[in-house]
Amino acid sequence: MIKNAFDEMNGTAGDCREQYRRVEDWLAGVSPDLLALKRREAELLFKRIGITFAVYTEGGDPERLIPFDIIPRILDQHEWSHIARGLEQRVKALNAFIWDVYHEREIIRAGKVPEALVLHNESFRPEMQSFDVPQRVYTHIAGIDMVRVGPEDFYVLEDNCRTPSGVSYMIEDREVMMRLFPELFQNHEIAPVSHYPEELLEVLASVAPPNCRDEPTVALLTPGSYNSAYYEHCFLADEMGVDLVEGPDLIVEDNIVYMRSTRGLTRVDVIYRRIDDDYLDPLAFRPESALGVPGLMQAYRAGNVTLANAVGAGIADDKAVYIHVPEMVRFYLGEEPILKNVPTHSCAEESELAYVLDHLDELVVKDVHGSGGYGMLVGPAASQAERAEFAAKLKAKPAGYIAQPTLALSTCPTFVESGVAPRHVDLRPFVLCGRDIRIVPGGLTRVALREGSLVVNSSQGGGTKDTWVIQSSGPSERSQTQSQG
């Protein structure tokens, strides 16, 4: 473990925090053998359900189970309320920023964000200039990666504004926990998460084109079964009760998108797309793409279909743009940011690059367009040779990297081979934005299962936990009131 990491169960003084007291009592009463048995049962449940992910770096695209930890991560209502208010504020500012850079560019003219960072960014889409999307919403589904470093210190690590994944694990983790440990749920009033697909469908319907009929048709566009998140695509389509389609299932005629079915052609009003911009339409982007739909961008620009998330939303995903999000909150909303950014060095600036090169053994360096834990250097854990290799990359392409201090991420109790031990965690809450903003309490907690590791990504050996937002530390308030009556 990193020294001085905040222990979410035992706090700074070593006394069990209130929201964990019943879990502490439960752990004291169960044997390691029973916990090991429950962990095996969880693995069997996940295999039966079919939750897998592909590890592309290991030949043959093998399908793997994401390790699941059976000890929940717990947030109290005060903590969650603070997080939720900060998330709503942040996503409002991000959507305002995306609209602005494709329209008036006021934030650039005001000197708050460098012009080159936006207009020369590979995620900037000229095709979206002056195009008005419904409700001015570009990132309808945002996954905001957060870390905690103290009792009240929550930081945003990354903004995922294109095609964030992991929500199916949030829902299935809860389902498995309820099956395995019903007694724990009887002793806690836990905010539900199972209604997320219903909320998602309502948000998607709320951004349908103005000219669509009363009941918009929503479809989920997947790149297919070889995609690492294909299980999630199937899960969400099934839970929402919408069609799961691939590129060849859709056709564009007279700037209107239709879905092929046994009933003939059905007009599609909203597409929840899980395909990157580059592959959406071979007529507009990569001509060799067999995943997209020819003519889709023309139908989109004509206002006859809504794409969620919007084309070009990735401009707010960029790790160099991330540095400026607090200023976006001030600029667009006139408010101080509720959630902090991690202090970040832009290697594009000469003085910052010099500092990073001199402190590589202390910093985490990331590719501005990287994801999944790839393309990064964890300086304190890297060898001298690895740091030297990364230094060469920084000098060759400084604008492609940012650097952050190695944070002492908070820890949660985790059941590992040696027993119950603290492991570092992060949190990815999911924010839905349409006519209004909705946030299902909790999110996906990812856990670094290797002792001392700070890398929580599933592709790098991390696991997941069920995340509880406790509405009451004991039995439900309703049952307490009844018993007192």
C-alpha positions in Angstrom: 0.0 0.0 0.0 1.0 3.6 -0.6 1.7 5.3 2.7 -1.0 7.7 4.0 -3.7 6.3 1.7 -7.1 7.0 3.1 -8.7 3.8 4.5 -12.5 4.1 3.6 -13.4 1.5 6.2 -11.2 2.6 9.1 -10.7 6.3 8.4 -7.6 8.2 9.5 -7.8 7.3 13.2 -8.2 3.5 12.7 -11.7 3.4 14.0 -14.3 1.8 11.8 -16.4 4.5 10.1 -20.1 4.4 10.7 -21.3 3.3 7.3 -19.0 0.2 7.5 -19.9 -0.9 11.0 -22.3 -3.6 10.0 -20.0 -4.9 7.3 -17.2 -5.0 9.9 -19.5 -7.1 12.2 -20.3 -9.3 9.3 -16.7 -9.9 8.4 -15.9 -10.8 12.0 -18.5 -13.4 11.9 -17.7 -15.2 8.7 -14.8 -17.6 8.0 -12.3 -17.1 5.2 -13.5 -20.5 3.9 -17.0 -19.2 3.6 -15.8 -16.0 1.8 -13.8 -18.2 -0.6 -16.8 -20.3 -1.3 -18.9 -17.2 -1.9 -16.3 -15.9 -4.3 -16.4 -19.1 -6.3 -20.2 -18.9 -6.4 -19.9 -15.4 -7.7 -17.5 -16.6 -10.5 -20.0 -19.3 -11.5 -22.8 -16.8 -11.6 -20.9 -14.5 -13.8 -19.9 -17.3 -16.1 -23.5 -18.4 -16.3 -24.6 -14.9 -17.1 -21.9 -14.6 -19.7 -20.2 -11.4 -18.5 -16.8 -11.4 -20.2 -14.3 -8.9 -21.8 -11.7 -9.3 -24.4 -8.0 -8.7 -23.7 -6.7 -7.6 -27.1 -3.0 -7.7 -26.0 -3.1 -11.4 -25.3 -3.3 -13.3 -28.6 -6.6 -14.5 -29.9 -8.8 -12.0 -28.2 -9.5 -14.3 -25.3 -12.7 -13.8 -23.3 -12.1 -13.3 -19.6 -14.2 -12.7 -16.5 -13.5 -9.5 -14.8 -12.6 -10.4 -11.2 -15.3 -9.5 -8.7 -14.7 -8.7 -5.1 -17.4 -9.7 -2.7 -16.9 -6.9 -0.1 -18.9 -3.8 -1.1 -17.6 -0.3 -1.2 -19.8 2.0 0.8 -20.6 5.7 0.5 -22.9 7.5 2.9 -25.6 9.9 1.8 -23.5 13.0 2.6 -20.6 11.7 0.5 -22.8 10.8 -2.4 -24.7 14.1 -2.3 -21.5 16.0 -2.7 -20.3 13.8 -5.6 -23.7 14.0 -7.4 -23.8 17.8 -7.2 -20.3 18.0 -8.6 -21.0 15.5 -11.4 -24.1 17.4 -12.5 -22.2 20.7 -12.5 -19.3 19.2 -14.4 -21.4 17.5 -17.1 -23.3 20.7 -17.7 -20.1 22.6 -18.3 -18.7 19.9 -20.6 -21.8 20.0 -22.8 -21.7 23.8 -22.9 -18.0 23.6 -23.9 -18.7 21.1 -26.7 -21.5 23.3 -28.1 -19.4 26.4 -27.9 -16.3 25.0 -29.7 -18.6 23.9 -32.6 -20.4 27.3 -32.7 -19.2 30.7 -31.3 -15.9 29.5 -29.6 -16.3 32.1 -26.9 -14.1 30.3 -24.5 -11.2 30.3 -27.1 -11.7 34.0 -27.8 -11.6 34.7 -24.1 -8.2 33.0 -23.9 -9.4 30.4 -21.4 -8.6 27.4 -23.7 -5.8 27.4 -26.3 -7.2 27.4 -29.9 -4.7 24.9 -31.1 -5.7 22.4 -28.4 -9.2 22.4 -29.8 -8.9 23.0 -33.6 -5.8 20.8 -34.1 -7.1 18.0 -31.8 -7.7 14.7 -33.5 -11.1 14.4 -31.8 -12.3 17.7 -33.2 -14.9 17.1 -35.9 -15.2 19.9 -38.5 -18.4 18.2 -39.7 -20.1 19.3 -36.5 -19.5 23.0 -36.9 -22.7 25.1 -36.7 -24.8 21.9 -36.3 -27.4 22.2 -33.5 -28.0 19.0 -31.7 -31.2 18.5 -29.7 -31.2 20.1 -26.2 -27.6 21.2 -26.9 -26.5 17.8 -25.4 -23.5 16.1 -26.8 -22.5 13.7 -24.1 -25.7 12.0 -23.2 -23.9 9.2 -21.3 -20.8 10.3 -19.4 -18.6 8.1 -17.3 -16.6 10.3 -14.9 -13.6 8.5 -13.3 -13.0 9.7 -9.8 -10.5 9.0 -7.0 -10.5 9.7 -3.3 -7.5 10.8 -1.3 -9.1 11.8 2.0 -12.3 12.0 4.0 -13.6 14.9 2.0 -11.2 14.9 -1.0 -12.7 13.6 -4.2 -10.9 14.3 -7.4 -11.9 13.8 -11.0 -9.3 11.8 -12.8 -10.8 11.6 -16.3 -13.9 12.5 -18.2 -15.3 9.8 -20.6 -17.6 11.6 -22.9 -17.6 9.3 -26.0 -18.6 5.7 -25.3 -18.1 5.0 -21.6 -18.5 1.4 -20.7 -18.9 -0.6 -17.4 -22.5 0.2 -16.4 -23.5 -3.5 -17.0 -21.0 -4.5 -14.4 -22.4 -2.0 -11.9 -25.9 -3.6 -12.3 -24.8 -7.2 -12.4 -22.4 -6.7 -9.4 -25.5 -5.6 -7.4 -27.6 -8.5 -8.6 -24.9 -11.1 -7.6 -24.4 -9.4 -4.2 -28.1 -9.6 -3.5 -28.1 -13.3 -4.3 -25.0 -14.2 -2.3 -25.5 -12.0 0.8 -29.2 -11.2 1.3 -28.6 -10.8 5.1 -26.4 -7.8 4.4 -29.2 -6.1 2.4 -31.6 -6.6 5.2 -29.4 -4.6 7.5 -28.8 -1.7 5.2 -31.0 0.7 3.2 -29.1 0.8 -0.1 -30.0 3.1 -3.0 -31.0 0.9 -6.0 -29.2 0.8 -9.4 -31.4 -1.6 -11.3 -33.5 1.2 -12.8 -30.5 2.5 -14.9 -31.7 1.1 -18.2 -35.2 2.6 -17.7 -33.6 6.0 -17.0 -31.3 5.6 -20.0 -34.2 4.9 -22.4 -36.1 7.9 -21.1 -33.1 10.2 -21.5 -32.5 8.9 -25.1 -36.2 9.4 -26.0 -36.0 13.0 -24.6 -33.4 14.0 -27.3 -35.2 12.5 -30.3 -35.4 14.8 -33.3 -38.2 17.4 -33.2 -39.8 15.9 -36.3 -40.2 12.4 -34.9 -43.5 10.9 -33.8 -44.7 10.7 -30.2 -43.0 7.4 -29.4 -39.4 7.6 -30.8 -37.7 4.4 -31.9 -34.4 3.8 -30.2 -31.7 1.3 -31.3 -28.3 0.4 -29.9 -25.6 0.3 -32.6 -22.8 -2.2 -31.8 -19.6 -2.9 -33.7 -20.4 -6.6 -33.1 -19.5 -9.6 -31.1 -15.7 -9.1 -31.3 -15.9 -5.8 -29.4 -14.7 -6.0 -25.8 -17.9 -4.5 -24.4 -20.3 -6.6 -26.6 -21.9 -8.2 -23.5 -22.8 -4.8 -22.3 -24.3 -3.8 -25.6 -26.5 -6.9 -25.5 -27.4 -6.4 -21.9 -28.5 -2.7 -22.3 -30.5 -3.3 -25.4 -32.3 -6.2 -23.8 -32.9 -4.3 -20.6 -34.2 -1.2 -22.4 -36.3 -3.4 -24.8 -34.7 -1.9 -27.9 -33.2 -3.5 -31.0 -29.4 -4.3 -31.0 -28.2 -3.5 -34.5 -25.0 -3.6 -36.5 -24.1 -1.4 -39.4 -25.6 -3.6 -42.1 -28.9 -3.7 -40.2 -29.4 0.0 -40.9 -30.0 1.8 -44.2 -30.4 5.5 -45.1 -32.9 6.6 -47.7 -33.8 10.2 -48.3 -31.8 11.2 -45.3 -33.9 9.0 -43.0 -32.4 6.0 -41.1 -34.3 2.8 -41.3 -33.8 -0.5 -39.6 -34.2 -3.8 -41.5 -36.5 -6.3 -39.8 -38.8 -9.2 -40.7 -41.6 -6.6 -40.8 -39.8 -4.5 -43.4 -38.2 -1.1 -42.8 -38.7 0.7 -39.5 -37.6 4.3 -39.0 -35.1 4.9 -36.3 -35.1 8.1 -34.4 -32.3 7.8 -31.8 -29.2 5.7 -32.1 -27.2 4.9 -28.9 -24.0 4.2 -30.7 -21.1 2.2 -29.3 -18.9 2.8 -32.3 -16.2 5.4 -32.5 -16.6 8.4 -34.8 -14.1 7.2 -37.3 -16.2 4.1 -38.1 -19.7 5.5 -38.1 -20.1 6.4 -41.7 -17.7 5.3 -44.5 -18.9 8.2 -46.7 -17.9 10.8 -44.1 -15.0 9.2 -42.2 -13.0 6.0 -42.9 -14.1 4.7 -46.3 -12.9 1.2 -45.4 -15.2 0.9 -42.4 -17.6 -2.0 -42.6 -19.0 -1.3 -39.1 -20.9 1.9 -39.9 -23.8 3.1 -42.0 -23.3 4.9 -45.3 -25.1 8.2 -45.3 -25.6 8.3 -41.5 -23.9 11.6 -41.1 -26.1 13.2 -43.8 -29.2 12.0 -42.0 -27.8 13.3 -38.7 -27.0 16.7 -40.2 -30.4 16.8 -41.7 -31.9 16.5 -38.2 -33.7 13.2 -38.8 -31.8 11.1 -36.3 -30.1 11.7 -33.0 -26.7 10.0 -32.2 -25.8 9.5 -28.6 -23.2 10.3 -27.8 -22.9 13.0 -30.4 -20.2 13.0 -33.1 -17.3 15.2 -31.9 -18.0 14.7 -28.2 -14.6 13.3 -27.8 -13.1 16.8 -27.8 -14.1 16.8 -24.1 -12.5 13.4 -23.5 -9.0 14.6 -24.2 -6.7 14.5 -21.2 -5.1 17.8 -22.2 -8.5 19.5 -22.5 -9.3 18.0 -19.0 -6.9 20.5 -17.5 -9.3 23.3 -18.4 -12.6 21.8 -17.1 -12.5 23.8 -13.8 -12.2 27.0 -15.9 -15.2 25.7 -18.1 -17.3 25.5 -14.9 -16.4 29.1 -14.1 -16.8 30.4 -17.6 -20.1 28.8 -18.6 -21.9 28.4 -15.2 -20.3 31.3 -13.2 -19.7 28.8 -10.3 -16.7 27.4 -8.5 -16.1 23.7 -9.3 -17.5 21.4 -6.6 -15.2 18.5 -7.7 -11.4 19.1 -8.0 -9.2 18.1 -10.9 -6.0 16.2 -10.2 -3.1 18.7 -10.6 -1.9 18.0 -14.1 1.1 19.0 -16.2 0.7 19.6 -19.9 3.9 18.4 -21.6 3.1 20.6 -24.6 4.4 23.5 -22.5 8.2 23.7 -22.5 8.6 24.4 -18.8 6.1 21.7 -17.8 7.9 19.2 -20.0 11.2 20.0 -18.3 9.7 19.5 -14.9 8.1 16.1 -16.0 11.4 14.9 -17.4 13.2 15.7 -14.2 10.5 14.0 -12.0 9.6 10.9 -14.0 10.3 8.7 -11.0 7.5 10.5 -9.1 4.8 11.0 -11.8 2.1 9.1 -13.7 2.5 10.0 -17.4 -0.5 9.4 -19.8 -1.1 9.5 -23.5 -3.8 12.2 -24.0 -5.8 9.9 -26.2 -5.0 6.6 -24.3 -7.5 4.5 -22.4 -7.8 1.2 -20.5 -4.5 1.8 -18.7 -2.5 1.6 -21.9 0.1 4.2 -23.1 1.0 5.3 -19.6 4.0 5.2 -17.2 3.6 4.8 -13.5 6.9 6.4 -12.6 7.5 5.1 -9.1 6.8 1.5 -10.2 8.8 1.7 -13.5 12.4 0.6 -14.1 15.1 3.1 -15.1 15.0 1.7 -18.6 11.2 2.1 -18.8 11.5 5.7 -17.7 14.3 6.4 -20.2 12.2 4.9 -23.0 9.2 7.1 -22.0 11.4 10.2 -21.8 12.3 9.6 -25.4 8.6 9.5 -26.3 7.9 12.7 -24.4 10.7 14.6 -26.2 9.5 13.3 -29.6 5.8 14.2 -29.1 5.4 16.3 -26.0 1.9 17.5 -26.9 0.7 13.9 -26.8 1.2 13.5 -23.0 0.2 14.9 -19.7 1.6 14.0 -16.2 0.0 13.8 -12.8 1.4 13.2 -9.3 1.1 9.7 -8.0 -1.9 10.0 -5.7 -2.4 7.9 -2.6 -5.7 6.5 -3.8 -8.1 5.5 -1.0 -8.4 1.8 -0.1 -11.3 -0.5 0.6 -11.3 -3.9 2.3 -11.0 -6.6 -0.4 -11.0 -10.4 -0.2 -7.7 -11.6 -1.7 -5.7 -14.8 -1.5 -4.2 -13.8 1.8 -7.6 -12.9 3.3 -9.2 -9.5 3.8 -6.8 -6.7 3.0 -7.0 -3.0 1.8 -6.7 -2.4 -1.9 -6.7 0.8 -3.9 -10.0 1.8 -5.7 -11.5 4.4 -8.0 -15.1 5.1 -9.0 -16.9 5.6 -12.3 -20.3 7.1 -11.8 -22.5 7.3 -14.9 -24.3 10.6 -15.7 -27.3 10.7 -18.1 -28.0 14.0 -19.8 -31.0 14.7 -21.9 -33.9 17.1 -21.2 -32.7 16.8 -17.6 -29.7 15.2 -15.8 -30.0 11.9 -14.0 -27.4 10.0 -11.9 -28.0 6.5 -10.5 -26.5 6.4 -7.0 -23.1 4.8 -6.9 -21.4 3.7 -10.0 -18.7 1.2 -10.9 -15.9 0.8 -8.3 -12.8 -0.7 -9.8 -10.2 -2.2 -7.6 -6.5 -2.9 -8.0 -6.2 -6.5 -6.8 -2.4 -6.6 -6.7 -0.9 -5.4 -3.5 0.5 -1.9 -3.9 -0.9 -1.5 -7.4 -2.7 1.7 -8.4 -3.8 0.4 -11.8 -7.5 -0.6 -11.5 -8.3 -1.2 -15.2 -9.8 -4.6 -16.0 -7.4 -4.9 -19.0 -4.5 -4.5 -16.5 -5.7 -7.1 -13.9 -8.1 -5.0 -11.9 -11.5 -6.1 -10.6 -14.8 -4.6 -9.7 -16.9 -4.1 -6.5 -20.5 -3.4 -5.8 -20.9 0.3 -4.8 -23.4 1.0 -2.1 -24.9 4.4 -1.3 -26.3 4.0 2.1 -29.5 5.9 2.8 -29.5 4.7 6.4 -26.8 2.9 8.3 -29.2 0.4 9.8 -32.5 -1.2 9.0 -34.8 1.0 6.8 -36.2 4.1 8.4 -39.7 2.8 7.5 -39.3 -0.4 9.6 -37.8 1.5 12.5 -40.8 3.9 12.5 -43.2 1.0 12.5 -41.4 -0.8 15.3 -41.5 2.4 17.4 -45.2 2.8 16.7 
